Amino acid sequence: MMNKTRTLKQILTAGEFVIAPGVFDMFSALIADQLDFKALYMTGYGISGSYLGVADAGLVTYTDMVGRAATIAGGIRKPLIADADTGFGGLINLRRTVRGYEAAGVQAIQFEDQQSPKKCGHTQGRQVIAMAEMVQKIEVAVEARRSDDTLIIARTDARTGLGLDEAIKRGKAYAEAGADIIFVESPESAEEFRRIGSEVDSWLLANMVPTGLSPEIEADQLREWGFNIAIYPALGMGVATAALAAGYQFLQSKRSTIGLDVPSYSMNQLHQLTGFPEVWAFEQRHAKDQG
């Protein structure tokens, strides 16, 4: 595992606001890691789509997700926040998930109070478990972690089906149960974000999905309202898939890439991103061994 700059806990304790772009593979992770972000967010939707080509509907397994988390966390220097769906089973499974994600290098582990199989938080028809059941899951997660630097993110999906009052009630209960960060999924207006920020006493995470169920709020406004983290899970996969579609359609139509007007890395940029300079330096150092 590569040495991290600062832990996410240190960053939040210092009062710094965290903007975390969504990453879903090593290209996205390596590019985001080079920029001035304090943390990165491994999106479950992005892993479902990029790794398996399936909907974010509880179809990825613990093994799928922890393997991707280990690869991403091991290749970046920024703290990694990672989606863990509902914990991939019952209480004993959740304990395994927390310990596995922690061993993989994840610094903040997010799981939600949806019934299994879960669905993307910006779709309709989500059902939640009883609040007391989620409280027990949080207690198990807190007990399972081996480092105090590992943060537990408790997400509630109650807003869409049960209303904002219930979602805020759950957020407060989850914080009292020991969750470090509270994530109320899919508020439906700026006023709802403001209420969450003023009523839930905890580090707070906001999910910015402009074409989903929530409006996009500027980071400075979120911070003023009491939020500490804003994740942008769909940004990377949205622009990447659009560029891929445009490029492939151009090739299909023109039977060449001559004249293609889509932002693209050159081969030299790809070489730099994937570490070829280090490979070439290694080969030079050991060229004498081949003589």
C-alpha positions in Angstrom: 0.0 0.0 0.0 1.3 3.5 -0.8 1.9 6.0 1.9 -1.1 8.3 2.4 -0.8 12.0 2.9 -3.1 12.5 5.9 -5.9 10.3 7.1 -9.5 11.3 6.4 -10.1 11.5 10.2 -7.3 14.1 10.5 -8.6 16.1 7.7 -12.2 16.2 9.1 -10.9 16.9 12.7 -9.0 19.9 11.3 -12.3 21.3 10.1 -11.5 21.0 6.4 -14.3 20.4 3.8 -13.8 17.4 1.6 -14.8 17.2 -2.0 -14.5 13.6 -3.2 -14.9 12.7 -6.8 -16.2 9.2 -7.7 -13.7 6.7 -9.0 -14.6 3.3 -10.5 -11.3 1.9 -11.9 -7.6 2.6 -11.9 -7.7 5.2 -14.7 -10.2 7.3 -12.9 -8.4 6.8 -9.5 -5.0 7.7 -10.9 -6.2 10.8 -12.6 -8.2 12.0 -9.5 -5.3 11.2 -7.2 -3.1 13.6 -9.1 -5.5 16.5 -8.5 -6.0 18.6 -5.4 -8.7 16.5 -3.8 -8.5 15.5 -0.1 -10.1 12.1 -0.6 -11.6 9.9 -3.3 -14.9 8.0 -3.3 -15.2 4.4 -4.7 -18.7 4.3 -6.1 -20.7 1.1 -5.9 -22.7 2.1 -9.0 -19.4 2.6 -10.9 -18.0 -0.7 -9.8 -21.2 -2.5 -10.7 -21.2 -1.0 -14.2 -17.5 -0.9 -15.0 -16.5 -4.2 -13.6 -19.5 -6.4 -14.2 -21.7 -4.3 -16.5 -24.8 -4.7 -14.3 -27.1 -2.3 -12.5 -26.4 -1.1 -9.0 -29.1 -3.4 -7.6 -27.3 -5.6 -5.1 -25.7 -7.7 -7.8 -22.0 -7.1 -6.9 -20.6 -9.3 -4.1 -18.4 -8.5 -1.1 -15.5 -10.2 -3.0 -16.1 -8.0 -6.1 -16.1 -4.8 -4.0 -13.3 -5.5 -1.6 -11.0 -6.6 -4.4 -11.6 -3.4 -6.3 -11.2 -1.4 -3.1 -7.8 -3.0 -2.4 -6.6 -2.3 -5.9 -7.7 1.4 -5.8 -6.6 2.1 -2.2 -3.2 0.5 -2.9 -2.6 2.6 -6.0 -3.4 6.1 -4.6 -2.1 8.5 -2.0 -5.4 10.1 -1.0 -7.8 8.6 1.6 -10.4 6.3 0.0 -14.1 6.4 1.0 -15.8 3.2 -0.2 -19.4 2.1 -0.7 -20.2 -1.2 1.0 -23.9 -1.4 0.1 -25.8 -3.0 3.0 -22.7 -4.8 4.4 -23.3 -7.8 2.2 -25.4 -9.9 4.6 -26.2 -10.2 8.3 -24.3 -9.0 11.3 -21.5 -11.5 10.9 -21.1 -10.5 7.2 -21.0 -6.9 8.1 -18.2 -7.6 10.6 -16.3 -9.3 7.8 -16.9 -6.4 5.4 -15.6 -3.8 7.8 -12.5 -5.8 8.6 -11.9 -6.6 4.9 -12.4 -3.1 3.7 -10.1 -1.8 6.5 -7.4 -4.3 5.6 -7.8 -3.3 2.0 -6.9 0.3 2.9 -10.3 1.9 2.9 -10.5 4.8 5.5 -14.2 5.4 5.5 -16.7 2.5 5.0 -20.2 3.4 4.0 -23.2 1.1 4.4 -27.0 1.8 4.3 -30.3 0.8 5.9 -31.9 -0.6 2.8 -33.4 -4.0 2.6 -31.4 -6.5 0.5 -31.0 -6.5 -2.4 -30.3 -2.8 -2.3 -30.8 -0.3 -5.2 -29.1 2.8 -6.3 -30.0 5.6 -3.9 -31.3 7.7 -6.8 -33.9 5.3 -7.9 -37.5 4.7 -6.7 -38.8 1.7 -4.9 -36.2 1.4 -2.2 -37.2 -0.2 1.1 -35.5 0.3 4.4 -35.0 -2.0 7.4 -36.2 -1.1 10.9 -34.2 1.7 12.5 -33.3 -0.6 15.5 -31.8 -3.2 13.1 -29.6 -0.6 11.5 -28.5 0.7 14.9 -27.4 -2.8 15.8 -25.4 -3.0 12.5 -23.7 0.3 13.3 -22.7 -1.0 16.8 -21.3 -4.2 15.2 -19.3 -2.1 12.6 -17.9 0.2 15.3 -16.8 -2.9 17.3 -15.4 -4.6 14.3 -12.9 -2.0 13.2 -9.4 -2.4 14.4 -8.2 1.2 14.0 -9.8 4.4 15.4 -8.8 6.0 12.1 -11.3 3.9 10.3 -14.5 5.9 9.9 -18.0 4.4 9.7 -20.5 6.1 7.4 -24.1 5.3 8.1 -26.5 6.0 5.2 -30.2 6.2 5.5 -32.4 5.8 2.4 -35.6 6.6 4.4 -36.2 10.0 2.7 -37.8 8.7 -0.5 -40.3 6.3 1.0 -40.8 7.5 4.5 -40.1 11.3 4.4 -37.5 13.7 5.6 -38.6 13.7 9.3 -38.0 9.9 9.4 -34.6 10.3 7.6 -33.5 12.9 10.1 -34.7 10.8 13.0 -32.6 7.9 11.8 -29.6 10.1 11.2 -29.7 11.2 14.8 -30.1 7.7 16.0 -27.2 6.4 13.8 -24.9 9.1 15.1 -25.8 8.2 18.7 -25.1 4.5 17.9 -21.5 5.4 17.0 -21.4 6.2 13.3 -18.7 8.8 12.6 -20.4 10.2 9.5 -24.1 10.5 8.7 -25.3 10.3 5.1 -29.0 11.1 4.4 -29.5 9.9 0.9 -31.5 11.9 -1.8 -32.9 15.0 -0.1 -35.2 16.6 -2.6 -34.5 20.3 -2.2 -32.0 22.8 -1.0 -34.2 23.4 2.1 -34.0 19.7 2.9 -30.2 19.8 2.8 -30.3 22.8 5.1 -32.5 21.1 7.6 -30.3 18.0 7.7 -27.3 20.2 8.4 -29.0 22.1 11.2 -30.6 19.1 12.9 -28.2 16.2 12.7 -25.2 16.7 15.1 -22.4 14.8 13.3 -20.0 14.9 10.5 -22.3 14.9 7.5 -21.9 13.7 3.9 -23.9 15.1 1.0 -24.3 13.1 -2.3 -24.2 15.4 -5.3 -26.0 13.7 -8.2 -27.2 16.5 -10.4 -29.4 14.3 -12.7 -30.7 12.2 -9.8 -33.3 13.0 -7.1 -31.4 15.8 -5.4 -30.4 19.2 -6.6 -26.7 20.1 -6.7 -25.6 22.5 -4.0 -22.4 24.4 -4.1 -19.7 23.1 -1.8 -19.4 26.4 0.1 -23.1 26.4 0.8 -23.1 22.8 2.0 -20.2 23.7 4.4 -22.1 26.7 5.7 -25.1 24.5 6.4 -23.0 22.1 8.4 -21.8 19.4 5.9 -18.3 18.1 5.9 -18.0 15.9 2.8 -19.5 16.2 -0.7 -19.2 13.2 -2.9 -19.6 13.3 -6.7 -20.0 9.5 -7.5 -21.4 9.9 -11.1 -19.1 12.6 -12.4 -16.2 10.3 -13.6 -18.3 7.6 -15.0 -20.7 10.1 -16.7 -18.0 12.0 -18.6 -16.0 8.8 -19.3 -18.9 7.0 -20.9 -20.0 10.0 -22.9 -16.5 10.4 -24.3 -16.3 6.7 -25.1 -19.6 6.8 -26.9 -18.6 9.9 -28.9 -15.3 8.4 -29.9 -16.6 5.0 -30.9 -19.5 6.5 -32.8 -17.0 8.8 -34.7 -14.9 5.7 -35.7 -18.0 3.8 -36.7 -19.2 6.7 -38.9 -15.9 8.0 -40.3 -14.0 4.7 -40.4 -11.0 6.6 -38.9 -10.2 8.8 -35.9 -8.8 11.6 -38.1 -10.6 14.8 -37.1 -12.0 13.4 -33.9 -12.9 16.3 -31.6 -13.3 14.6 -28.2 -10.9 15.3 -25.3 -8.4 12.5 -25.3 -5.1 11.6 -23.6 -2.1 11.1 -25.9 -0.1 7.9 -25.7 2.5 9.8 -23.9 0.0 10.9 -21.2 -1.2 7.4 -20.9 2.4 6.2 -20.5 2.9 8.8 -17.7 -0.3 7.8 -16.0 0.3 4.1 -15.9 4.0 4.4 -14.8 6.0 3.6 -17.9 8.8 6.1 -16.9 9.5 4.0 -13.8 9.5 0.8 -16.0 12.0 2.4 -18.4 14.2 3.6 -15.5 14.2 0.1 -14.0 15.2 -1.4 -17.3 18.0 1.1 -17.7 19.3 0.4 -14.2 19.4 -3.3 -14.9 20.4 -3.2 -18.6 23.9 -4.3 -17.6 22.6 -7.5 -16.2 21.5 -8.4 -19.7 24.9 -7.9 -21.4 
